[in-house]
Amino acid sequence: MKTVHAMIPAHALDAARRALERHAVLGMTVAEVLGPGNGQRTVQRGQVLRDVFAPCLRLEAIVHDELVDRVLDEIAGAVHPEGRLWVTPVDTVLRVRTGERGEDAV
């Protein structure tokens, strides 16, 4: 199992969610975060500043190994041209309510 992480603009959330649902990935976590800025310059108190951080969403979903590449391609296509995606390994998952572990808990 892997966790697919996506930093995306807020307007791309529905498209990313639909991309995950096409592969029966229904559980996901979404949080509002500050991510990489777009480098635009702003003037604040007469001083020119470069935006380092910009508001965006961080989406995370645990995905079965065989679906990772397809899910990445789907999300990338859905949020193009904005966003960043990365994958991290998941050693184990425990669903506390039922006691299920591993693949059954996803």
CNS distance restraints for C-alpha pairs under 8 A (distance, minus, plus):
assign (resid   1 and name CA) (resid  62 and name CA) 6.73 0.50 0.50
assign (resid   1 and name CA) (resid  63 and name CA) 5.76 0.50 0.50
assign (resid   1 and name CA) (resid  64 and name CA) 4.70 0.50 0.50
assign (resid   1 and name CA) (resid  65 and name CA) 5.01 0.50 0.50
assign (resid   1 and name CA) (resid  89 and name CA) 6.39 0.50 0.50
assign (resid   1 and name CA) (resid  90 and name CA) 5.41 0.50 0.50
assign (resid   1 and name CA) (resid  91 and name CA) 7.38 0.50 0.50
assign (resid   1 and name CA) (resid 103 and name CA) 7.46 0.50 0.50
assign (resid   2 and name CA) (resid  62 and name CA) 5.63 0.50 0.50
assign (resid   2 and name CA) (resid  63 and name CA) 5.40 0.50 0.50
assign (resid   2 and name CA) (resid  64 and name CA) 6.44 0.50 0.50
assign (resid   2 and name CA) (resid  65 and name CA) 6.21 0.50 0.50
assign (resid   2 and name CA) (resid  68 and name CA) 7.29 0.50 0.50
assign (resid   2 and name CA) (resid  87 and name CA) 6.41 0.50 0.50
assign (resid   2 and name CA) (resid  88 and name CA) 5.59 0.50 0.50
assign (resid   2 and name CA) (resid  89 and name CA) 4.48 0.50 0.50
assign (resid   2 and name CA) (resid  90 and name CA) 5.06 0.50 0.50
assign (resid   3 and name CA) (resid  60 and name CA) 6.52 0.50 0.50
assign (resid   3 and name CA) (resid  61 and name CA) 5.51 0.50 0.50
assign (resid   3 and name CA) (resid  62 and name CA) 4.36 0.50 0.50
assign (resid   3 and name CA) (resid  63 and name CA) 6.05 0.50 0.50
assign (resid   3 and name CA) (resid  87 and name CA) 5.57 0.50 0.50
assign (resid   3 and name CA) (resid  88 and name CA) 5.23 0.50 0.50
assign (resid   3 and name CA) (resid  89 and name CA) 6.22 0.50 0.50
assign (resid   3 and name CA) (resid  90 and name CA) 6.41 0.50 0.50
assign (resid   4 and name CA) (resid  59 and name CA) 7.99 0.50 0.50
assign (resid   4 and name CA) (resid  60 and name CA) 5.62 0.50 0.50
assign (resid   4 and name CA) (resid  61 and name CA) 5.39 0.50 0.50
assign (resid   4 and name CA) (resid  62 and name CA) 6.30 0.50 0.50
assign (resid   4 and name CA) (resid  63 and name CA) 6.89 0.50 0.50
assign (resid   4 and name CA) (resid  68 and name CA) 7.51 0.50 0.50
assign (resid   4 and name CA) (resid  72 and name CA) 7.60 0.50 0.50
assign (resid   4 and name CA) (resid  85 and name CA) 7.17 0.50 0.50
assign (resid   4 and name CA) (resid  86 and name CA) 6.02 0.50 0.50
assign (resid   4 and name CA) (resid  87 and name CA) 4.67 0.50 0.50
assign (resid   4 and name CA) (resid  88 and name CA) 6.75 0.50 0.50
assign (resid   5 and name CA) (resid  58 and name CA) 6.95 0.50 0.50
assign (resid   5 and name CA) (resid  59 and name CA) 5.72 0.50 0.50
assign (resid   5 and name CA) (resid  60 and name CA) 4.60 0.50 0.50
assign (resid   5 and name CA) (resid  61 and name CA) 6.83 0.50 0.50
assign (resid   5 and name CA) (resid  85 and name CA) 5.63 0.50 0.50
assign (resid   5 and name CA) (resid  86 and name CA) 5.32 0.50 0.50
assign (resid   5 and name CA) (resid  87 and name CA) 6.04 0.50 0.50
assign (resid   5 and name CA) (resid  88 and name CA) 7.94 0.50 0.50
assign (resid   6 and name CA) (resid  57 and name CA) 7.88 0.50 0.50
assign (resid   6 and name CA) (resid  58 and name CA) 5.54 0.50 0.50
assign (resid   6 and name CA) (resid  59 and name CA) 5.04 0.50 0.50
assign (resid   6 and name CA) (resid  60 and name CA) 6.46 0.50 0.50
assign (resid   6 and name CA) (resid  83 and name CA) 6.91 0.50 0.50
assign (resid   6 and name CA) (resid  84 and name CA) 5.70 0.50 0.50
assign (resid   6 and name CA) (resid  85 and name CA) 4.48 0.50 0.50
assign (resid   6 and name CA) (resid  86 and name CA) 6.65 0.50 0.50
assign (resid   7 and name CA) (resid  35 and name CA) 7.25 0.50 0.50
assign (resid   7 and name CA) (resid  56 and name CA) 6.67 0.50 0.50
assign (resid   7 and name CA) (resid  57 and name CA) 5.66 0.50 0.50
assign (resid   7 and name CA) (resid  58 and name CA) 4.59 0.50 0.50
assign (resid   7 and name CA) (resid  59 and name CA) 6.50 0.50 0.50
assign (resid   7 and name CA) (resid  83 and name CA) 5.30 0.50 0.50
assign (resid   7 and name CA) (resid  84 and name CA) 5.16 0.50 0.50
assign (resid   7 and name CA) (resid  85 and name CA) 6.47 0.50 0.50
assign (resid   8 and name CA) (resid  12 and name CA) 6.45 0.50 0.50
assign (resid   8 and name CA) (resid  13 and name CA) 7.25 0.50 0.50
assign (resid   8 and name CA) (resid  56 and name CA) 5.79 0.50 0.50
assign (resid   8 and name CA) (resid  57 and name CA) 5.32 0.50 0.50
assign (resid   8 and name CA) (resid  58 and name CA) 6.45 0.50 0.50
assign (resid   8 and name CA) (resid  59 and name CA) 7.68 0.50 0.50
assign (resid   8 and name CA) (resid  79 and name CA) 7.00 0.50 0.50
assign (resid   8 and name CA) (resid  82 and name CA) 6.59 0.50 0.50
assign (resid   8 and name CA) (resid  83 and name CA) 4.45 0.50 0.50
assign (resid   8 and name CA) (resid  84 and name CA) 6.75 0.50 0.50
assign (resid   9 and name CA) (resid  13 and name CA) 7.24 0.50 0.50
assign (resid   9 and name CA) (resid  55 and name CA) 7.67 0.50 0.50
assign (resid   9 and name CA) (resid  56 and name CA) 4.80 0.50 0.50
assign (resid   9 and name CA) (resid  57 and name CA) 5.96 0.50 0.50
assign (resid   9 and name CA) (resid  82 and name CA) 7.06 0.50 0.50
assign (resid   9 and name CA) (resid  83 and name CA) 6.81 0.50 0.50
assign (resid  10 and name CA) (resid  56 and name CA) 5.79 0.50 0.50
assign (resid  10 and name CA) (resid  57 and name CA) 5.79 0.50 0.50
assign (resid  12 and name CA) (resid  16 and name CA) 6.21 0.50 0.50
assign (resid  12 and name CA) (resid  78 and name CA) 7.22 0.50 0.50
assign (resid  12 and name CA) (resid  79 and name CA) 5.47 0.50 0.50
assign (resid  13 and name CA) (resid  17 and name CA) 6.02 0.50 0.50
assign (resid  13 and name CA) (resid  57 and name CA) 7.80 0.50 0.50
assign (resid  14 and name CA) (resid  18 and name CA) 6.13 0.50 0.50
assign (resid  15 and name CA) (resid  19 and name CA) 6.21 0.50 0.50
assign (resid  15 and name CA) (resid  75 and name CA) 7.64 0.50 0.50
assign (resid  15 and name CA) (resid  78 and name CA) 5.34 0.50 0.50
assign (resid  15 and name CA) (resid  79 and name CA) 6.88 0.50 0.50
assign (resid  16 and name CA) (resid  20 and name CA) 6.42 0.50 0.50
assign (resid  16 and name CA) (resid  74 and name CA) 7.75 0.50 0.50
assign (resid  16 and name CA) (resid  75 and name CA) 5.19 0.50 0.50
assign (resid  16 and name CA) (resid  78 and name CA) 5.77 0.50 0.50
assign (resid  16 and name CA) (resid  79 and name CA) 6.65 0.50 0.50
assign (resid  17 and name CA) (resid  21 and name CA) 6.22 0.50 0.50
assign (resid  18 and name CA) (resid  22 and name CA) 6.23 0.50 0.50
assign (resid  19 and name CA) (resid  23 and name CA) 7.26 0.50 0.50
assign (resid  19 and name CA) (resid  71 and name CA) 7.03 0.50 0.50
assign (resid  19 and name CA) (resid  74 and name CA) 5.43 0.50 0.50
assign (resid  19 and name CA) (resid  75 and name CA) 5.72 0.50 0.50
assign (resid  19 and name CA) (resid  78 and name CA) 6.96 0.50 0.50
assign (resid  20 and name CA) (resid  24 and name CA) 6.65 0.50 0.50
assign (resid  20 and name CA) (resid  25 and name CA) 5.12 0.50 0.50
assign (resid  20 and name CA) (resid  26 and name CA) 6.91 0.50 0.50
assign (resid  20 and name CA) (resid  71 and name CA) 6.37 0.50 0.50
assign (resid  20 and name CA) (resid  74 and name CA) 7.60 0.50 0.50
assign (resid  20 and name CA) (resid  75 and name CA) 7.34 0.50 0.50
assign (resid  21 and name CA) (resid  25 and name CA) 5.09 0.50 0.50
assign (resid  21 and name CA) (resid  26 and name CA) 5.65 0.50 0.50
assign (resid  23 and name CA) (resid  67 and name CA) 7.50 0.50 0.50
assign (resid  23 and name CA) (resid  71 and name CA) 7.21 0.50 0.50
assign (resid  25 and name CA) (resid  61 and name CA) 7.47 0.50 0.50
assign (resid  25 and name CA) (resid  62 and name CA) 7.86 0.50 0.50
assign (resid  25 and name CA) (resid  63 and name CA) 6.89 0.50 0.50
assign (resid  27 and name CA) (resid  61 and name CA) 6.40 0.50 0.50
assign (resid  27 and name CA) (resid  62 and name CA) 7.68 0.50 0.50
assign (resid  28 and name CA) (resid  59 and name CA) 6.81 0.50 0.50
assign (resid  28 and name CA) (resid  60 and name CA) 5.55 0.50 0.50
assign (resid  28 and name CA) (resid  61 and name CA) 4.53 0.50 0.50
assign (resid  28 and name CA) (resid  62 and name CA) 7.41 0.50 0.50
assign (resid  29 and name CA) (resid  58 and name CA) 7.95 0.50 0.50
assign (resid  29 and name CA) (resid  59 and name CA) 5.62 0.50 0.50
assign (resid  29 and name CA) (resid  60 and name CA) 5.16 0.50 0.50
assign (resid  29 and name CA) (resid  61 and name CA) 6.52 0.50 0.50
assign (resid  30 and name CA) (resid  57 and name CA) 6.55 0.50 0.50
assign (resid  30 and name CA) (resid  58 and name CA) 5.59 0.50 0.50
assign (resid  30 and name CA) (resid  59 and name CA) 4.52 0.50 0.50
assign (resid  30 and name CA) (resid  60 and name CA) 6.57 0.50 0.50
assign (resid  31 and name CA) (resid  57 and name CA) 5.58 0.50 0.50
assign (resid  31 and name CA) (resid  58 and name CA) 5.29 0.50 0.50
assign (resid  31 and name CA) (resid  59 and name CA) 6.70 0.50 0.50
assign (resid  32 and name CA) (resid  55 and name CA) 7.12 0.50 0.50
assign (resid  32 and name CA) (resid  56 and name CA) 5.98 0.50 0.50
assign (resid  32 and name CA) (resid  57 and name CA) 4.65 0.50 0.50
assign (resid  32 and name CA) (resid  58 and name CA) 6.41 0.50 0.50
assign (resid  33 and name CA) (resid  55 and name CA) 5.90 0.50 0.50
assign (resid  33 and name CA) (resid  56 and name CA) 5.56 0.50 0.50
assign (resid  33 and name CA) (resid  57 and name CA) 5.69 0.50 0.50
assign (resid  33 and name CA) (resid  58 and name CA) 6.50 0.50 0.50
assign (resid  34 and name CA) (resid  53 and name CA) 5.62 0.50 0.50
assign (resid  34 and name CA) (resid  54 and name CA) 5.27 0.50 0.50
assign (resid  34 and name CA) (resid  55 and name CA) 4.55 0.50 0.50
assign (resid  34 and name CA) (resid  56 and name CA) 5.87 0.50 0.50
assign (resid  34 and name CA) (resid  57 and name CA) 7.92 0.50 0.50
assign (resid  35 and name CA) (resid  53 and name CA) 5.29 0.50 0.50
assign (resid  35 and name CA) (resid  54 and name CA) 5.40 0.50 0.50
assign (resid  35 and name CA) (resid  55 and name CA) 6.21 0.50 0.50
assign (resid  35 and name CA) (resid  56 and name CA) 6.12 0.50 0.50
assign (resid  36 and name CA) (resid  52 and name CA) 6.25 0.50 0.50
assign (resid  36 and name CA) (resid  53 and name CA) 5.01 0.50 0.50
assign (resid  36 and name CA) (resid  54 and name CA) 6.06 0.50 0.50
assign (resid  37 and name CA) (resid  51 and name CA) 5.48 0.50 0.50
assign (resid  37 and name CA) (resid  52 and name CA) 4.49 0.50 0.50
assign (resid  37 and name CA) (resid  53 and name CA) 4.06 0.50 0.50
assign (resid  37 and name CA) (resid  54 and name CA) 4.57 0.50 0.50
assign (resid  38 and name CA) (resid  51 and name CA) 6.56 0.50 0.50
assign (resid  38 and name CA) (resid  52 and name CA) 7.16 0.50 0.50
assign (resid  38 and name CA) (resid  53 and name CA) 7.62 0.50 0.50
assign (resid  38 and name CA) (resid  54 and name CA) 7.08 0.50 0.50
assign (resid  39 and name CA) (resid  50 and name CA) 5.63 0.50 0.50
assign (resid  39 and name CA) (resid  51 and name CA) 5.18 0.50 0.50
assign (resid  39 and name CA) (resid  52 and name CA) 6.34 0.50 0.50
assign (resid  40 and name CA) (resid  50 and name CA) 5.75 0.50 0.50
assign (resid  40 and name CA) (resid  51 and name CA) 5.62 0.50 0.50
assign (resid  41 and name CA) (resid  48 and name CA) 6.39 0.50 0.50
assign (resid  41 and name CA) (resid  49 and name CA) 5.45 0.50 0.50
assign (resid  41 and name CA) (resid  50 and name CA) 4.46 0.50 0.50
assign (resid  41 and name CA) (resid  51 and name CA) 6.15 0.50 0.50
assign (resid  42 and name CA) (resid  48 and name CA) 5.66 0.50 0.50
assign (resid  42 and name CA) (resid  49 and name CA) 5.22 0.50 0.50
assign (resid  42 and name CA) (resid  50 and name CA) 6.21 0.50 0.50
assign (resid  42 and name CA) (resid  51 and name CA) 6.99 0.50 0.50
assign (resid  43 and name CA) (resid  47 and name CA) 5.33 0.50 0.50
assign (resid  43 and name CA) (resid  48 and name CA) 4.46 0.50 0.50
assign (resid  43 and name CA) (resid  49 and name CA) 5.98 0.50 0.50
assign (resid  44 and name CA) (resid  48 and name CA) 6.41 0.50 0.50
assign (resid  44 and name CA) (resid  49 and name CA) 6.96 0.50 0.50
assign (resid  62 and name CA) (resid  90 and name CA) 7.89 0.50 0.50
assign (resid  62 and name CA) (resid 106 and name CA) 7.07 0.50 0.50
assign (resid  63 and name CA) (resid  67 and name CA) 6.50 0.50 0.50
assign (resid  63 and name CA) (resid  68 and name CA) 6.21 0.50 0.50
assign (resid  63 and name CA) (resid 106 and name CA) 7.99 0.50 0.50
assign (resid  64 and name CA) (resid  68 and name CA) 6.63 0.50 0.50
assign (resid  64 and name CA) (resid 103 and name CA) 7.69 0.50 0.50
assign (resid  67 and name CA) (resid  71 and name CA) 5.98 0.50 0.50
assign (resid  68 and name CA) (resid  72 and name CA) 6.09 0.50 0.50
assign (resid  69 and name CA) (resid  73 and name CA) 6.21 0.50 0.50
assign (resid  70 and name CA) (resid  74 and name CA) 6.12 0.50 0.50
assign (resid  71 and name CA) (resid  75 and name CA) 6.11 0.50 0.50
assign (resid  72 and name CA) (resid  76 and name CA) 5.98 0.50 0.50
assign (resid  72 and name CA) (resid  85 and name CA) 7.33 0.50 0.50
assign (resid  73 and name CA) (resid  77 and name CA) 6.07 0.50 0.50
assign (resid  74 and name CA) (resid  78 and name CA) 6.14 0.50 0.50
assign (resid  75 and name CA) (resid  79 and name CA) 6.16 0.50 0.50
assign (resid  76 and name CA) (resid  80 and name CA) 5.71 0.50 0.50
assign (resid  76 and name CA) (resid  81 and name CA) 7.98 0.50 0.50
assign (resid  76 and name CA) (resid  83 and name CA) 7.79 0.50 0.50
assign (resid  76 and name CA) (resid  85 and name CA) 7.67 0.50 0.50
assign (resid  79 and name CA) (resid  83 and name CA) 6.60 0.50 0.50
assign (resid  92 and name CA) (resid 101 and name CA) 6.95 0.50 0.50
assign (resid  92 and name CA) (resid 102 and name CA) 5.28 0.50 0.50
assign (resid  93 and name CA) (resid 101 and name CA) 5.46 0.50 0.50
assign (resid  93 and name CA) (resid 102 and name CA) 4.95 0.50 0.50
assign (resid  93 and name CA) (resid 103 and name CA) 7.49 0.50 0.50
assign (resid  93 and name CA) (resid 105 and name CA) 6.09 0.50 0.50
assign (resid  93 and name CA) (resid 106 and name CA) 7.19 0.50 0.50
assign (resid  94 and name CA) (resid  99 and name CA) 6.44 0.50 0.50
assign (resid  94 and name CA) (resid 100 and name CA) 5.83 0.50 0.50
assign (resid  94 and name CA) (resid 101 and name CA) 4.57 0.50 0.50
assign (resid  94 and name CA) (resid 102 and name CA) 6.63 0.50 0.50
assign (resid  94 and name CA) (resid 105 and name CA) 5.94 0.50 0.50
assign (resid  95 and name CA) (resid  99 and name CA) 5.46 0.50 0.50
assign (resid  95 and name CA) (resid 100 and name CA) 5.29 0.50 0.50
assign (resid  95 and name CA) (resid 101 and name CA) 6.43 0.50 0.50
assign (resid  95 and name CA) (resid 105 and name CA) 5.27 0.50 0.50
assign (resid  95 and name CA) (resid 106 and name CA) 7.95 0.50 0.50
assign (resid  96 and name CA) (resid 100 and name CA) 7.38 0.50 0.50
assign (resid 100 and name CA) (resid 104 and name CA) 5.96 0.50 0.50
assign (resid 100 and name CA) (resid 105 and name CA) 5.04 0.50 0.50
assign (resid 101 and name CA) (resid 105 and name CA) 5.09 0.50 0.50
assign (resid 102 and name CA) (resid 106 and name CA) 7.09 0.50 0.50
